[in-house]
């Protein structure tokens, strides 16, 4: 998982492309955390976003403990 600036942040990671076709950055608009969009960081952001979607779905269906 990627670290947010605030350990309680529940923001969603976004990929911000760099102008001119560069690699860009993986950013959380909620807490402002940002890091270069390496393959590892991008994959970690995707996994964290998917986990968040799963938790929301479990909560909506009453399956959270």
Secondary structure as UniProt FT lines:
FT   TURN            7..8
FT   STRAND          13..16
FT   TURN            19..20
FT   STRAND          25..28
FT   TURN            29..31
FT   STRAND          34..36
FT   HELIX           39..60
FT   TURN            61..62
//
